[in-house]
Amino acid sequence: MKSRVLILGAGFGGLELATLLSEALGEAADVVLIDKSDSFVFGYSRIDVMFGKTTLDAVRLPYEDFAKPGIRLVRDTIDADARRVTTTEGIYEADFLVIALGADYDIPATPGLAEYGNEFYSNMGADRLRSVLPGFSGGSVLIGVCGFPYKCPPGPSECALTLHHYLTERGIRDKCDITFVSPLSTPMPASAEMAQALMDSFEDFGICLLRQRKVIRLEPGLAVLDDGMELPFDLFLGVPKHTPPQVVIDSGLTEDGWVPIHLATLETRFPDVYAIGDMAATGLPKSGTFAESAARSVSTAILAKLEGAEAEQNTGTGTCIVEYGDGRVSYAELDFLTGASLQAIYHPPSIAGKTFKNGFDGHRRARWFNA
Ligand SMILES: Cc1cc2nc3c(=O)[nH]c(=O)nc-3n(C[C@H](O)[C@H](O)[C@H](O)COP(=O)(O)OP(=O)(O)OC[C@H]3O[C@@H](n4cnc5c(N)ncnc54)[C@H](O)[C@@H]3O)c2cc1C
C-alpha cells in the first residue's frame, strides 16, 4: 500500500528521515519534504563563519543536490496545521505527517539585543559578525545566553574558546577580557567530564564563567542579567531566546513553549502526526544528532505501519561535539533512553577529535547531498 508521508522541514531531522524512508522503500516511497530555504547549513559552520574561517556561501548545501528515490523536495513556506498542511503554493494532505521545523530565534524577547548586541546562532548573525569582529580592537567581550532551552548546549563554550584563540592570533588578547554568562549549572550538564574539561580550559585561558544566569536586557554597553547583575561590555555575542516557528505555535500544537510528544515514539497527541528535532519537548539536548535518532525511530514507526516491520523506540542518543578553536575537538557520546540512566562516553580534546568531526560532517554531506 502506498501511503503519503509529509515531512515539514529539511534540517537534520527531516533530511535523515527522508533518507531513511528512501533507503527502505526506494521509488515506492511517497514522501514530500518541504522547506522554505534553498539550502541547508550545519549549525556548527556558523562558528567558522563568524570567525572568518569560511564564508556562508561556502558552507551552504543546496537542496537541489538532495536527490533520493521516492522523495520530492519542495521549496515552500508552511502556513498551518496538522496532517493537512497549507503552504504558500497550495495544500498537502498526508497519511503520516512529521513536523521537523526546528527552533527559531525570538530576538525581540531580549530588549536591546538587536540594537546594542550581536547574535551568532543564525546564518545572518554569524555572517554579520564575520565583518564586525575584525574591527574589534580590545575591551570587554560578553558571551551571553538569553534563554533556555537553546540549541547545542556547548555552542557558546565553543564561541568563548574560539574567541580566545582568535584574539590571541590577532595579538590583542591581553587587551581583552572575556565573560561567558550561561543559564546552565555547568557548561555541559550531560557529561561531567566534558564540563570539567571546559571549565579547566576557561580557567587556563582567563575566561570568566558566570553560571545559572541569563541575559534579559541590553542597554548601550551594558547587559542586565536575570539576577539583577549588570555587566558592562564593548562587544556582546549572544545566543537569542529560542521559540518554535510561529506556524507551529499557530497550529495549536505547542504547550509550555514546545510540542509535547510521547518520548518513546515521538508521536504528538494526533495519531500519525510526529514531531522530531528542536521543536519537540523531549527534555533532551536540542542538537542535530538527537534529531537524527528521533528520525530513525519515526522511520521505523512509519515502516511498521506500512510493512509490518518492527517499530523501534526513540533511543535518545546523540553526540555533542566541542570545537576548541585551536585545531582540537572533544566530543561526548550520549545515551539518555536505552538504559536505566544517562550514559556518557567522553573523548577529551585532541587533533583526532577534529578528524572525527570532519568525518561526521563528510558522512552527512555525502549521505544527504552527494557532496
Ligand atoms: C552555533 C551552533 C552550533 C551547533 N553545533 C552542533 C553540533 O556540533 N552538532 C549537532 O548535532 N548540532 C549542533 N547544533 C544544533 C543543530 O543545528 C540543531 O539542533 C539541528 O539543526 C536541529 O535539527 P531540526 O531538524 O530540529 O531543525 P533544523 O535543522 O533547524 O531544520 C528546520 C528546517 O525547517 C525549515 N523551516 C522552518 N520554518 C519553516 C516554514 N514555516 N516553512 C518551511 N520551512 C520551514 C528551516 O528552513 C529548516 O531547514 C548547533 C547549532 C548552532 C546554532
The ligand as an SDF file (V2000), in Angstrom:
LIG
                    3D

 53 58  0  0  0  0  0  0  0  0999 V2000
   26.2500   27.5250   16.6080 C   0  0  0  0  0  0  0  0  0  0  0  0
   25.5980   26.1610   16.5630 C   0  0  0  0  0  0  0  0  0  0  0  0
   26.3790   25.0160   16.6770 C   0  0  0  0  0  0  0  0  0  0  0  0
   25.7950   23.7470   16.6290 C   0  0  0  0  0  0  0  0  0  0  0  0
   26.5920   22.6390   16.6910 N   0  0  0  0  0  0  0  0  0  0  0  0
   26.0300   21.4110   16.5980 C   0  0  0  0  0  0  0  0  0  0  0  0
   26.8390   20.2350   16.5860 C   0  0  0  0  0  0  0  0  0  0  0  0
   28.0630   20.2890   16.6510 O   0  0  0  0  0  0  0  0  0  0  0  0
   26.2160   19.0130   16.4770 N   0  0  0  0  0  0  0  0  0  0  0  0
   24.8520   18.9180   16.4000 C   0  0  0  0  0  0  0  0  0  0  0  0
   24.3470   17.7860   16.2930 O   0  0  0  0  0  0  0  0  0  0  0  0
   24.0540   20.0080   16.4310 N   0  0  0  0  0  0  0  0  0  0  0  0
   24.6130   21.2400   16.5080 C   0  0  0  0  0  0  0  0  0  0  0  0
   23.8100   22.3630   16.5150 N   0  0  0  0  0  0  0  0  0  0  0  0
   22.3560   22.2160   16.6480 C   0  0  0  0  0  0  0  0  0  0  0  0
   21.6820   21.8000   15.3640 C   0  0  0  0  0  0  0  0  0  0  0  0
   21.9780   22.6970   14.3140 O   0  0  0  0  0  0  0  0  0  0  0  0
   20.1690   21.7460   15.5690 C   0  0  0  0  0  0  0  0  0  0  0  0
   19.8650   21.1580   16.8010 O   0  0  0  0  0  0  0  0  0  0  0  0
   19.5430   20.9380   14.4530 C   0  0  0  0  0  0  0  0  0  0  0  0
   19.6990   21.6310   13.2350 O   0  0  0  0  0  0  0  0  0  0  0  0
   18.0800   20.6410   14.7350 C   0  0  0  0  0  0  0  0  0  0  0  0
   17.5500   19.8970   13.6820 O   0  0  0  0  0  0  0  0  0  0  0  0
   15.9970   20.0530   13.3070 P   0  0  0  0  0  0  0  0  0  0  0  0
   15.7560   19.0620   12.2140 O   0  0  0  0  0  0  0  0  0  0  0  0
   15.1470   20.0210   14.5080 O   0  0  0  0  0  0  0  0  0  0  0  0
   15.8530   21.5510   12.7530 O   0  0  0  0  0  0  0  0  0  0  0  0
   16.6840   22.3470   11.6750 P   0  0  0  0  0  0  0  0  0  0  0  0
   17.9330   21.6350   11.2900 O   0  0  0  0  0  0  0  0  0  0  0  0
   16.8090   23.7370   12.2040 O   0  0  0  0  0  0  0  0  0  0  0  0
   15.7260   22.3550   10.4040 O   0  0  0  0  0  0  0  0  0  0  0  0
   14.4660   23.0030   10.4060 C   0  0  0  0  0  0  0  0  0  0  0  0
   14.1180   23.3440    8.9620 C   0  0  0  0  0  0  0  0  0  0  0  0
   12.7570   23.8210    8.9220 O   0  0  0  0  0  0  0  0  0  0  0  0
   12.6790   24.8700    7.9870 C   0  0  0  0  0  0  0  0  0  0  0  0
   11.5150   25.7220    8.2990 N   0  0  0  0  0  0  0  0  0  0  0  0
   11.2700   26.3780    9.4630 C   0  0  0  0  0  0  0  0  0  0  0  0
   10.0790   27.0330    9.3870 N   0  0  0  0  0  0  0  0  0  0  0  0
    9.5690   26.7830    8.1420 C   0  0  0  0  0  0  0  0  0  0  0  0
    8.3380   27.1560    7.4710 C   0  0  0  0  0  0  0  0  0  0  0  0
    7.3990   27.9220    8.0440 N   0  0  0  0  0  0  0  0  0  0  0  0
    8.1410   26.7070    6.2200 N   0  0  0  0  0  0  0  0  0  0  0  0
    9.0730   25.9090    5.6060 C   0  0  0  0  0  0  0  0  0  0  0  0
   10.2230   25.5230    6.1960 N   0  0  0  0  0  0  0  0  0  0  0  0
   10.4790   25.9480    7.4520 C   0  0  0  0  0  0  0  0  0  0  0  0
   14.0150   25.6150    8.1200 C   0  0  0  0  0  0  0  0  0  0  0  0
   14.3190   26.3160    6.9280 O   0  0  0  0  0  0  0  0  0  0  0  0
   14.9930   24.4660    8.3960 C   0  0  0  0  0  0  0  0  0  0  0  0
   15.6500   23.9990    7.2260 O   0  0  0  0  0  0  0  0  0  0  0  0
   24.3730   23.6410   16.5020 C   0  0  0  0  0  0  0  0  0  0  0  0
   23.5890   24.7810   16.3650 C   0  0  0  0  0  0  0  0  0  0  0  0
   24.1880   26.0360   16.3780 C   0  0  0  0  0  0  0  0  0  0  0  0
   23.3370   27.2500   16.1940 C   0  0  0  0  0  0  0  0  0  0  0  0
  1  2  1  0
  2  3  1  0
  2 52  2  0
  3  4  2  0
  4  5  1  0
  4 50  1  0
  5  6  2  0
  6  7  1  0
  6 13  1  0
  7  8  2  0
  7  9  1  0
  9 10  1  0
 10 11  2  0
 10 12  1  0
 12 13  2  0
 13 14  1  0
 14 15  1  0
 14 50  1  0
 15 16  1  0
 16 17  1  0
 16 18  1  0
 18 19  1  0
 18 20  1  0
 20 21  1  0
 20 22  1  0
 22 23  1  0
 23 24  1  0
 24 25  2  0
 24 26  1  0
 24 27  1  0
 27 28  1  0
 28 29  2  0
 28 30  1  0
 28 31  1  0
 31 32  1  0
 32 33  1  0
 33 34  1  0
 33 48  1  0
 34 35  1  0
 35 36  1  0
 35 46  1  0
 36 37  1  0
 36 45  1  0
 37 38  2  0
 38 39  1  0
 39 40  1  0
 39 45  2  0
 40 41  1  0
 40 42  2  0
 42 43  1  0
 43 44  2  0
 44 45  1  0
 46 47  1  0
 46 48  1  0
 48 49  1  0
 50 51  2  0
 51 52  1  0
 52 53  1  0
M  END
$$$$
